Amino acid sequence: MTFGAVSEQARVWRLLAHSAWQSGLRWLHGGPMFRWQPFSPTPSRLLIAPQDLRTADSANAADIYAGRFLFAGYLVETGGRSPFEIEPPSDDWSRALHGFGWLRHMRAANTNVARQNARALVDDWIKTCGRWNAVGWEEPVVARRILSWLSQSPLILEGCDRDFYRRFLRSLARQVRYLRKTINETHDGVPRLTVAIAVAAATVCMAGQNRFVRQSLRRLDQELARQVLADGGHISRNPAALIEILVDLLPVRQALSMQGLPAPQNVMTGIDRMMPMIRFFRHGDGAFAHFNGCGSTAADLLATILAYDDARGAAPSNAPHSGYQRLTGGDTIVLMETGKPPPISVSDRAHAGCLSVEISSRRNRLVVNCGVSGISRGRWSAVARSTAAHSTAVFEDTSSARFLSGRYSGRWLGAPIISGPTNVPVAREESDAGTRVVASHNGYQEHFRIVHERDITLSADGTVIDGIDRFKPTSTLGNEDAYAVRFHLHPQVKASLTRAGTAVLLVCPDGEAWEFVAPHSEMAIEESIYLSDVYSHRRTEQIVLFGRAKKEPEARWQLRRTATSKTVRKRVGESAAPELNL
């Protein structure tokens, strides 16, 4: 058994021991003894309702009133029954239901029917699940429900009777008390930080919580200091984590100001650091790059968050602590992942995409990663996290990082990264001619004795991208030396072979065109799938360069703009890329 295998097993056993310890503490603090304790003292009233920054659609309120609940890709019709008594189609659907984030759609409707329906559903939850529900009392779900109830309290409480008002506040106080007891056992990363935000928000918004204000704000300050890196990224290296944090944290900062309470130091500095990173990960069309678990992002939500950015500065070009590089030239953007896997405790959504790139020009995304699926998460998760789903090099059809797998261990621990690149050196050069980034990783060194190095140069005017993928042996190579350098294309980009198969022409919807060439490499266009579309999975294509490290130790390629965009009138009946029938 190799040293690497022993090290992996040691990590797994440590993770199992930690998980068992956390489960025991969770049972002690939030188990049966908590459930049957007398209810917490009831606050007399709510002082303030924090703003909900998430976008709302009033049309969804009609579906909810009709008993149609569409969450996580599943549509459930209740047929007049309580949605909390129906067998859920998936845990993700159940989490969305019990999180009550959908209340914002009912508030957007702004009708008496919507208010009465919202109040009835909240009261139904209190009576049905107020003491316990396996999914409904998961710490992140409780935190989401508290934040939703607080922000939508004007909708829920307007015109209610005194008995409901008391039941609502009593349930809210009990849920906050539960989070105070179990925050240390909450899964690390964004879930634990969300719990800290929810407890702080409730403390500020409910009357009679003065004795908890300092404690809750101090814990929020500690979590932000630990989880937000020096360059503004999150310890999970997931760009979407920044959106999840800011959309909840900004209203808390606003509530503190309205109540005349000073915001903790790390609340202010954390927001100031995260805002530039929101700009860092944005493409020309406003969408986020698909790295390490980041899927589709709502452009209007990003615009709302950026409206709170007082500095409104340019995006940084280098995020060394988060492990990313941003190259810009003219209207072209190249984003590159150049970091090691995150800590194992927050790597359950991390991907094996070291040195992967995404490329956009103006509002056209050209080269992307496959992203993550918004439906059938369990089915597609392994596919999305593999190296082959990223625009980088794959050696012997093997991912550059290893995920925990196993029927029983996965049930307890999920699928964190247990091994991967441990050394990712990065060099960046900027000149009048353009920007060059050279990075490498040793994710394939242990099994294949190879180091992958990627050298990318973007011209100053943004019209030419030169790349070299090198495969450097650390000792004598065996017969397993086949590699494939993949460039997944956005579904709106149409690819076709030209020049007798030696080049690929990429045409965007607005007429902008780019030519991809790779001299001395075997090149092909293959099918791919884009998982991060807003509505469904979509068919797309990928450019693949094949080679063997012994004979072709490097693959050179170039992407050059050959035509600029023009106004294109869409023909009647013309549609976008077809949806997959899943």
C-alpha positions as CSV (number, residue, x, y, z in Angstrom):
1,M,0.0,0.0,0.0
2,T,1.4,3.4,-1.0
3,F,1.9,6.3,1.3
4,G,-0.8,8.2,-0.5
5,A,-3.4,5.4,0.0
6,V,-2.5,5.3,3.7
7,S,-2.8,9.0,4.0
8,E,-6.3,8.9,2.3
9,Q,-7.5,6.2,4.7
10,A,-6.2,8.2,7.6
11,R,-8.2,11.3,6.4
12,V,-11.3,9.2,6.0
13,W,-11.1,7.7,9.5
14,R,-10.5,11.2,11.0
15,L,-13.5,12.4,9.1
16,L,-15.6,9.5,10.3
17,A,-14.6,10.1,13.9
18,H,-15.3,13.8,13.7
19,S,-18.7,13.1,12.1
20,A,-19.6,10.6,14.8
21,W,-18.6,13.1,17.5
22,Q,-20.6,15.9,15.8
23,S,-23.7,13.6,15.5
24,G,-23.5,12.8,19.2
25,L,-23.3,16.5,20.2
26,R,-26.2,17.3,17.8
27,W,-28.3,14.6,19.4
28,L,-27.4,15.9,22.9
29,H,-28.1,19.5,22.1
30,G,-30.9,19.3,19.6
31,G,-32.3,15.8,20.0
32,P,-35.3,14.4,21.9
33,M,-34.4,16.3,25.1
34,F,-34.6,19.6,23.2
35,R,-37.8,18.7,21.5
36,W,-39.7,18.0,24.7
37,Q,-38.4,20.9,26.6
38,P,-40.9,23.7,27.4
39,F,-41.1,26.4,24.7
40,S,-38.8,29.3,24.9
41,P,-39.9,32.6,26.4
42,T,-42.0,34.4,23.7
43,P,-40.7,37.8,22.5
44,S,-43.4,40.5,22.8
45,R,-43.1,41.6,19.2
46,L,-40.9,42.0,16.1
47,L,-39.0,45.3,15.9
48,I,-37.9,45.3,12.3
49,A,-38.2,43.1,9.1
50,P,-35.0,42.8,7.2
51,Q,-35.1,43.2,3.4
52,D,-35.2,40.1,1.2
53,L,-32.8,40.8,-1.7
54,R,-33.8,37.8,-3.7
55,T,-36.0,38.4,-6.8
56,A,-39.6,37.4,-6.7
57,D,-42.2,36.5,-9.2
58,S,-45.9,37.1,-8.3
59,A,-47.0,34.5,-10.9
60,N,-45.6,31.8,-8.6
61,A,-48.1,32.9,-5.9
62,A,-51.0,31.7,-8.0
63,D,-49.3,28.2,-8.3
64,I,-48.8,28.0,-4.6
65,Y,-52.4,29.0,-3.9
66,A,-53.5,26.2,-6.3
67,G,-51.4,23.7,-4.4
68,R,-48.6,23.4,-7.0
69,F,-45.1,23.5,-5.5
70,L,-42.2,23.4,-8.0
71,F,-38.8,23.1,-6.2
72,A,-35.5,21.4,-7.2
73,G,-36.9,20.3,-10.5
74,Y,-39.9,18.5,-9.1
75,L,-43.5,19.6,-9.4
76,V,-45.9,18.4,-6.6
77,E,-49.6,19.0,-6.6
78,T,-51.1,18.7,-3.2
79,G,-54.7,18.2,-4.2
80,G,-56.0,20.2,-1.2
81,R,-53.8,18.5,1.3
82,S,-51.1,20.1,3.4
83,P,-47.7,20.2,1.5
84,F,-46.0,19.3,4.8
85,E,-47.9,16.0,5.0
86,I,-47.1,14.8,1.5
87,E,-44.2,12.4,0.8
88,P,-41.6,14.6,-0.8
89,P,-40.0,13.5,-4.1
90,S,-36.5,14.4,-2.9
91,D,-34.7,15.8,0.1
92,D,-33.8,19.0,-1.9
93,W,-37.5,19.5,-2.7
94,S,-38.3,19.1,1.0
95,R,-35.6,21.5,2.0
96,A,-36.9,24.2,-0.3
97,L,-40.5,23.7,1.0
98,H,-39.5,23.9,4.7
99,G,-37.1,26.8,4.0
100,F,-40.1,29.0,3.1
101,G,-38.0,31.0,0.6
102,W,-41.0,30.9,-1.7
103,L,-42.9,33.3,0.6
104,R,-41.3,36.2,-1.3
105,H,-43.4,35.3,-4.4
106,M,-46.5,35.6,-2.3
107,R,-45.4,39.0,-1.0
108,A,-44.8,40.2,-4.5
109,A,-48.4,39.3,-5.4
110,N,-49.5,41.8,-2.7
111,T,-53.1,40.5,-2.4
112,N,-55.3,39.6,0.5
113,V,-55.5,36.0,-0.9
114,A,-51.7,35.7,-0.9
115,R,-51.5,37.0,2.6
116,Q,-54.1,34.7,3.9
117,N,-52.6,31.7,2.1
118,A,-49.1,32.5,3.4
119,R,-50.4,32.8,7.0
120,A,-52.3,29.5,6.6
121,L,-49.2,27.7,5.4
122,V,-47.0,29.1,8.1
123,D,-49.6,28.1,10.7
124,D,-49.8,24.7,9.1
125,W,-46.1,24.2,9.5
126,I,-46.1,25.3,13.1
127,K,-48.9,22.7,13.9
128,T,-47.4,19.9,11.8
129,C,-43.7,20.3,12.1
130,G,-43.2,22.8,14.9
131,R,-41.7,20.2,17.2
132,W,-39.8,18.1,14.8
133,N,-39.3,17.1,11.2
134,A,-36.2,15.2,9.9
135,V,-35.5,17.6,7.1
136,G,-37.3,20.7,8.4
137,W,-35.1,20.8,11.4
138,E,-31.8,20.5,9.7
139,E,-29.8,23.5,10.8
140,P,-29.4,25.2,7.3
141,V,-33.1,24.7,6.7
142,V,-34.0,26.2,10.1
143,A,-31.7,29.2,9.3
144,R,-33.3,29.7,5.9
145,R,-36.8,29.5,7.5
146,I,-35.9,32.1,10.2
147,L,-34.6,34.5,7.6
148,S,-37.6,34.0,5.4
149,W,-40.1,34.4,8.2
150,L,-38.3,37.6,9.4
151,S,-38.1,39.2,6.0
152,Q,-41.7,38.3,5.0
153,S,-43.2,39.0,8.5
154,P,-45.2,42.0,7.1
155,L,-46.9,39.6,4.7
156,I,-47.5,36.9,7.3
157,L,-48.6,39.1,10.2
158,E,-50.7,41.8,8.6
159,G,-54.3,41.4,9.7
160,C,-53.6,38.3,11.8
161,D,-55.2,37.7,15.2
162,R,-53.4,37.8,18.5
163,D,-53.3,34.0,18.9
164,F,-51.5,33.5,15.6
165,Y,-49.1,36.3,16.4
166,R,-48.1,34.6,19.6
167,R,-47.8,31.2,18.0
168,F,-45.6,32.7,15.3
169,L,-43.2,34.5,17.7
170,R,-43.1,31.4,20.0
171,S,-42.1,29.1,17.1
172,L,-39.6,31.7,15.8
173,A,-38.0,31.9,19.3
174,R,-37.8,28.2,19.6
175,Q,-36.1,27.8,16.3
176,V,-33.5,30.5,17.1
177,R,-32.8,28.7,20.4
178,Y,-32.3,25.5,18.6
179,L,-29.7,27.1,16.3
180,R,-27.9,28.6,19.3
181,K,-27.5,25.1,20.7
182,T,-26.5,23.4,17.5
183,I,-24.4,25.9,15.6
184,N,-21.1,24.2,16.4
185,E,-22.5,20.9,15.0
186,T,-23.7,22.5,11.8
187,H,-21.8,21.5,8.7
188,D,-18.8,23.7,8.2
189,G,-18.7,26.4,5.5
190,V,-21.7,28.3,4.2
191,P,-24.3,26.3,6.2
192,R,-22.6,27.3,9.5
193,L,-22.2,30.9,8.4
194,T,-25.9,31.1,7.4
195,V,-26.9,29.8,10.8
196,A,-24.7,32.6,12.4
197,I,-26.4,35.2,10.1
198,A,-29.9,33.9,11.0
199,V,-29.2,34.0,14.7
200,A,-27.8,37.5,14.5
201,A,-30.7,38.7,12.4
202,A,-33.3,37.2,14.8
203,T,-31.5,38.8,17.8
204,V,-31.6,42.2,16.2
205,C,-35.2,41.9,14.9
206,M,-37.0,40.4,17.9
207,A,-37.8,42.4,21.1
208,G,-36.3,41.3,24.4
209,Q,-33.1,39.8,23.0
210,N,-30.6,42.3,24.4
211,R,-28.7,39.7,26.4
212,F,-28.0,37.7,23.2
213,V,-27.0,40.6,20.9
214,R,-23.3,40.7,21.8
215,Q,-23.0,36.9,21.8
216,S,-24.6,36.4,18.4
217,L,-22.8,39.3,16.7
218,R,-19.5,38.0,18.1
219,R,-20.1,34.5,16.7
220,L,-21.0,36.0,13.3
221,D,-17.8,38.1,13.4
222,Q,-15.8,35.0,14.2
223,E,-17.3,32.9,11.3
224,L,-16.7,35.7,8.8
225,A,-13.1,36.1,9.9
226,R,-12.5,32.4,9.5
227,Q,-14.4,31.8,6.3
228,V,-13.7,34.9,4.2
229,L,-10.2,34.8,2.8
230,A,-7.9,37.8,2.5
231,D,-8.7,38.3,-1.2
232,G,-12.4,38.1,-0.6
233,G,-13.0,34.5,-1.7
234,H,-14.6,31.8,0.4
235,I,-12.7,28.9,2.0
236,S,-14.8,26.4,-0.1
237,R,-13.5,28.1,-3.3
238,N,-17.1,28.1,-4.6
239,P,-17.9,31.5,-6.3
240,A,-21.6,30.9,-5.6
241,A,-20.8,31.0,-1.8
242,L,-20.1,34.7,-2.1
243,I,-23.6,35.3,-3.5
244,E,-25.3,33.1,-0.8
245,I,-23.4,35.0,2.0
246,L,-23.9,38.5,0.7
247,V,-27.6,38.1,-0.1
248,D,-28.2,37.3,3.6
249,L,-25.5,39.4,5.2
250,L,-26.3,42.8,3.5
251,P,-29.8,43.0,5.1
252,V,-28.4,42.2,8.5
253,R,-25.9,45.0,8.2
254,Q,-28.8,47.3,7.2
255,A,-30.9,46.1,10.1
256,L,-28.1,46.8,12.5
257,S,-27.8,50.3,11.2
258,M,-31.6,50.9,11.5
259,Q,-31.5,49.7,15.1
260,G,-28.5,52.0,15.9
261,L,-26.2,49.0,16.6
262,P,-22.6,49.0,15.5
263,A,-21.8,46.3,12.9
264,P,-18.9,43.9,13.9
265,Q,-15.6,44.7,12.3
266,N,-15.5,41.6,10.1
267,V,-19.0,42.2,8.9
268,M,-17.8,45.5,7.4
269,T,-14.4,44.3,6.1
270,G,-15.8,41.0,4.9
271,I,-18.4,42.7,2.7
272,D,-15.7,45.1,1.4
273,R,-13.5,42.1,0.5
274,M,-16.3,40.0,-1.1
275,M,-17.7,42.7,-3.3
276,P,-14.7,42.9,-5.7
277,M,-14.7,39.1,-5.9
278,I,-18.3,39.3,-7.2
279,R,-16.9,41.3,-10.1
280,F,-13.9,39.0,-10.4
281,F,-16.0,36.0,-11.3
282,R,-18.4,37.7,-13.7
283,H,-18.3,37.2,-17.4
284,G,-19.2,39.8,-20.0
285,D,-22.8,38.8,-20.0
286,G,-23.1,39.1,-16.2
287,A,-23.1,35.4,-15.4
288,F,-20.7,33.7,-12.9
289,A,-18.0,31.3,-13.9
290,H,-18.7,27.7,-13.2
291,F,-16.0,26.6,-10.8
292,N,-16.2,24.3,-7.8
293,G,-19.9,23.9,-7.5
294,C,-21.1,27.2,-9.0
295,G,-24.1,26.8,-11.3
296,S,-26.5,29.2,-13.0
297,T,-26.7,32.6,-11.4
298,A,-29.5,35.2,-11.6
299,A,-28.1,38.3,-13.3
300,D,-30.7,40.5,-11.5
301,L,-29.6,39.1,-8.1
302,L,-26.0,39.9,-8.9
303,A,-27.0,43.4,-10.0
304,T,-28.9,43.9,-6.7
305,I,-25.9,42.8,-4.7
306,L,-23.5,45.0,-6.6
307,A,-25.8,48.0,-6.0
308,Y,-24.6,47.8,-2.4
309,D,-20.9,48.1,-3.5
310,D,-19.9,51.6,-2.4
311,A,-16.5,51.4,-4.0
312,R,-17.7,50.3,-7.5
313,G,-14.2,49.5,-8.5
314,A,-12.8,47.3,-11.2
315,A,-12.5,43.6,-10.7
316,P,-9.2,42.4,-9.3
317,S,-7.0,40.4,-11.7
318,N,-5.4,38.0,-9.1
319,A,-6.9,36.0,-6.3
320,P,-4.0,34.1,-4.9
321,H,-5.7,33.0,-1.6
322,S,-8.8,31.8,-3.4
323,G,-6.8,30.2,-6.2
324,Y,-8.0,32.0,-9.3
325,Q,-6.6,34.2,-12.1
326,R,-8.4,36.7,-14.3
327,L,-6.9,37.8,-17.6
328,T,-8.5,40.7,-19.5
329,G,-7.7,42.3,-22.8
330,G,-10.1,44.5,-24.7
331,D,-13.5,42.9,-24.3
332,T,-12.2,39.4,-23.7
333,I,-12.0,37.7,-20.3
334,V,-10.2,34.5,-19.4
335,L,-10.8,33.0,-15.9
336,M,-8.5,30.2,-14.7
337,E,-8.6,28.0,-11.6
338,T,-5.2,27.8,-10.1
339,G,-5.7,26.5,-6.5
340,K,-5.5,23.4,-4.4
341,P,-8.7,21.6,-3.2
342,P,-10.3,23.4,-0.3
343,P,-10.1,21.9,3.3
344,I,-11.8,18.5,3.4
345,S,-14.6,19.8,5.8
346,V,-15.8,22.2,3.1
347,S,-15.0,20.2,-0.1
348,D,-18.3,18.4,-0.5
349,R,-19.1,20.5,-3.5
350,A,-15.6,21.1,-4.8
351,H,-14.6,19.9,-8.3
352,A,-11.5,18.3,-9.8
353,G,-11.0,21.2,-12.2
354,C,-7.5,22.5,-11.5
355,L,-6.2,24.7,-14.3
356,S,-9.6,24.7,-16.1
357,V,-10.5,27.9,-17.9
358,E,-13.6,29.8,-19.0
359,I,-13.4,32.3,-21.8
360,S,-15.9,35.1,-22.8
361,S,-15.9,37.9,-25.3
362,R,-18.3,40.8,-24.8
363,R,-21.6,39.2,-24.0
364,N,-20.6,35.8,-25.6
365,R,-19.4,33.0,-23.4
366,L,-17.2,30.8,-25.6
367,V,-15.4,28.2,-23.4
368,V,-17.1,27.0,-20.2
369,N,-17.1,24.3,-17.6
370,C,-20.1,22.0,-17.6
371,G,-21.2,23.5,-14.2
372,V,-23.6,21.8,-11.8
373,S,-27.1,20.5,-12.3
374,G,-30.1,22.1,-10.8
375,I,-32.1,18.9,-11.1
376,S,-31.2,15.3,-10.2
377,R,-28.3,16.5,-8.2
378,G,-27.3,13.1,-6.9
379,R,-27.4,11.6,-10.4
380,W,-25.2,14.2,-12.1
381,S,-23.0,15.3,-9.2
382,A,-20.2,12.8,-9.9
383,V,-20.2,13.7,-13.6
384,A,-20.1,17.5,-12.9
385,R,-17.3,17.2,-10.4
386,S,-15.0,15.1,-12.6
387,T,-12.0,16.6,-14.4
388,A,-13.6,15.6,-17.8
389,A,-16.4,18.1,-17.2
390,H,-14.0,21.0,-17.1
391,S,-12.0,22.8,-19.8
392,T,-8.6,21.4,-18.9
393,A,-6.5,18.4,-19.5
394,V,-7.5,14.9,-18.5
395,F,-4.9,12.2,-18.1
396,E,-6.0,8.6,-18.8
397,D,-9.6,9.5,-18.2
398,T,-8.9,10.0,-14.5
399,S,-9.8,13.0,-12.4
400,S,-7.0,15.1,-10.9
401,A,-8.6,14.8,-7.4
402,R,-10.2,11.8,-5.6
403,F,-13.6,11.9,-4.0
404,L,-14.8,9.8,-1.1
405,S,-17.1,7.1,-2.5
406,G,-18.8,4.2,-0.9
407,R,-22.4,3.3,0.0
408,Y,-22.0,3.6,3.8
409,S,-19.3,6.2,4.1
410,G,-21.1,8.4,1.6
411,R,-24.3,8.3,3.6
412,W,-22.4,9.6,6.7
413,L,-19.8,11.9,5.1
414,G,-21.0,12.8,1.6
415,A,-18.4,13.0,-1.1
416,P,-15.6,15.3,0.0
417,I,-12.2,15.5,-1.8
418,I,-9.8,13.2,0.0
419,S,-6.8,13.8,-2.2
420,G,-5.8,16.1,-5.1
421,P,-3.1,18.6,-6.2
422,T,-0.9,19.6,-3.3
423,N,1.4,22.0,-5.2
424,V,0.0,24.5,-7.6
425,P,2.7,27.2,-8.4
426,V,1.5,30.2,-10.4
427,A,3.5,32.9,-12.3
428,R,1.9,35.9,-13.8
429,E,3.4,38.4,-16.2
430,E,1.8,41.6,-17.5
431,S,3.2,43.8,-20.2
432,D,2.0,46.1,-23.0
433,A,1.7,43.1,-25.3
434,G,-0.7,41.3,-23.0
435,T,-1.0,39.1,-19.9
436,R,0.5,35.7,-19.4
437,V,-0.2,33.1,-16.7
438,V,1.8,29.9,-16.2
439,A,0.5,27.4,-13.6
440,S,0.9,23.7,-12.9
441,H,-0.4,21.0,-10.6
442,N,0.8,17.6,-9.4
443,G,-2.6,15.9,-9.2
444,Y,-1.5,13.2,-11.6
445,Q,2.0,12.7,-10.1
446,E,1.4,9.9,-7.7
447,H,-0.4,7.6,-10.1
448,F,1.0,8.6,-13.5
449,R,4.3,10.4,-12.6
450,I,3.2,13.4,-14.6
451,V,2.8,17.1,-13.9
452,H,0.4,19.2,-15.9
453,E,1.4,22.7,-16.8
454,R,-0.8,25.3,-18.5
455,D,0.6,28.4,-20.1
456,I,-1.9,31.0,-21.3
457,T,-1.3,34.4,-22.9
458,L,-4.0,36.9,-23.7
459,S,-3.1,39.7,-26.1
460,A,-3.7,43.3,-24.9
461,D,-6.5,43.9,-27.4
462,G,-8.2,40.6,-26.5
463,T,-8.2,39.2,-30.0
464,V,-5.7,36.3,-29.6
465,I,-5.4,33.7,-26.8
466,D,-2.3,31.5,-27.0
467,G,-2.1,28.3,-24.9
468,I,0.3,25.5,-24.2
469,D,-0.5,22.4,-22.2
470,R,2.7,20.7,-21.1
471,F,3.0,17.2,-19.6
472,K,6.2,16.9,-17.6
473,P,7.3,13.5,-16.4
474,T,8.7,13.3,-12.9
475,S,10.2,9.8,-13.7
476,T,10.0,7.2,-16.4
477,L,6.5,7.0,-17.9
478,G,4.7,3.8,-18.3
479,N,2.2,2.8,-21.0
480,E,-0.5,4.9,-19.4
481,D,0.3,8.3,-20.9
482,A,-2.7,9.2,-22.9
483,Y,-4.2,12.7,-22.4
484,A,-7.1,14.7,-23.7
485,V,-7.3,18.5,-23.5
486,R,-11.0,19.5,-23.4
487,F,-12.6,22.8,-24.3
488,H,-16.4,22.7,-23.5
489,L,-18.3,25.2,-25.6
490,H,-21.3,27.2,-24.5
491,P,-24.6,25.9,-26.0
492,Q,-25.1,29.1,-28.0
493,V,-21.7,28.7,-29.8
494,K,-21.8,26.8,-33.1
495,A,-18.7,24.8,-33.9
496,S,-17.6,23.4,-37.3
497,L,-14.4,22.0,-38.6
498,T,-12.6,24.0,-41.3
499,R,-9.3,23.9,-43.2
500,A,-9.7,20.2,-43.9
501,G,-10.2,19.5,-40.2
502,T,-7.2,21.4,-38.9
503,A,-9.2,24.3,-37.4
504,V,-12.5,24.9,-35.7
505,L,-14.7,27.9,-36.5
506,L,-16.8,29.1,-33.5
507,V,-19.7,31.4,-34.3
508,C,-21.7,33.2,-31.7
509,P,-25.4,34.3,-32.0
510,D,-24.5,37.9,-32.7
511,G,-22.2,37.0,-35.5
512,E,-18.9,37.2,-33.6
513,A,-16.5,34.4,-34.8
514,W,-13.4,32.9,-33.4
515,E,-11.0,30.3,-34.9
516,F,-9.4,27.6,-32.8
517,V,-6.2,25.9,-34.1
518,A,-3.9,23.3,-32.6
519,P,-1.0,22.5,-34.8
520,H,0.5,19.0,-34.4
521,S,-2.4,17.8,-32.3
522,E,-5.1,15.3,-33.1
523,M,-8.3,17.4,-32.9
524,A,-12.0,16.4,-32.8
525,I,-15.4,17.9,-32.0
526,E,-17.4,15.7,-29.6
527,E,-20.7,15.9,-27.8
528,S,-20.9,17.6,-24.4
529,I,-23.5,18.7,-21.9
530,Y,-24.1,22.0,-20.3
531,L,-25.5,21.4,-16.8
532,S,-25.9,25.0,-15.6
533,D,-28.6,26.3,-17.8
534,V,-31.4,28.1,-15.9
535,Y,-34.1,25.8,-17.2
536,S,-32.6,22.4,-18.1
537,H,-29.6,20.5,-19.2
538,R,-28.6,21.4,-22.7
539,R,-26.7,19.7,-25.5
540,T,-23.5,21.3,-26.5
541,E,-20.1,20.4,-28.0
542,Q,-16.5,20.3,-27.0
543,I,-13.2,20.6,-28.8
544,V,-10.8,17.8,-27.7
545,L,-7.1,17.5,-28.4
546,F,-5.7,14.0,-28.1
547,G,-2.1,13.0,-27.5
548,R,0.4,10.8,-25.6
549,A,2.8,12.3,-23.2
550,K,5.8,10.3,-24.5
551,K,5.4,11.4,-28.1
552,E,3.7,14.7,-27.7
553,P,4.7,16.2,-24.4
554,E,2.9,19.5,-25.1
555,A,-0.2,20.6,-26.9
556,R,-0.2,24.1,-28.4
557,W,-3.4,25.8,-29.3
558,Q,-4.6,29.3,-30.3
559,L,-8.0,31.0,-30.2
560,R,-8.2,34.0,-32.6
561,R,-11.1,36.4,-33.2
562,T,-11.9,36.5,-36.9
563,A,-15.1,38.5,-37.0
564,T,-16.7,41.0,-34.7
565,S,-20.3,41.0,-33.6
566,K,-23.1,42.5,-35.7
567,T,-26.8,42.9,-35.2
568,V,-28.5,39.6,-36.1
569,R,-32.3,39.4,-36.6
570,K,-33.5,36.1,-35.3
571,R,-35.7,34.3,-37.8
572,V,-39.2,33.2,-36.8
573,G,-39.1,29.7,-35.5
574,E,-35.4,29.7,-34.8
575,S,-34.6,28.3,-31.4
576,A,-31.7,27.9,-29.1
577,A,-29.8,24.7,-28.5
578,P,-32.2,21.8,-27.9
579,E,-33.0,20.6,-24.5
580,L,-32.1,17.1,-23.4
581,N,-34.9,14.8,-22.8
582,L,-34.1,13.7,-19.2
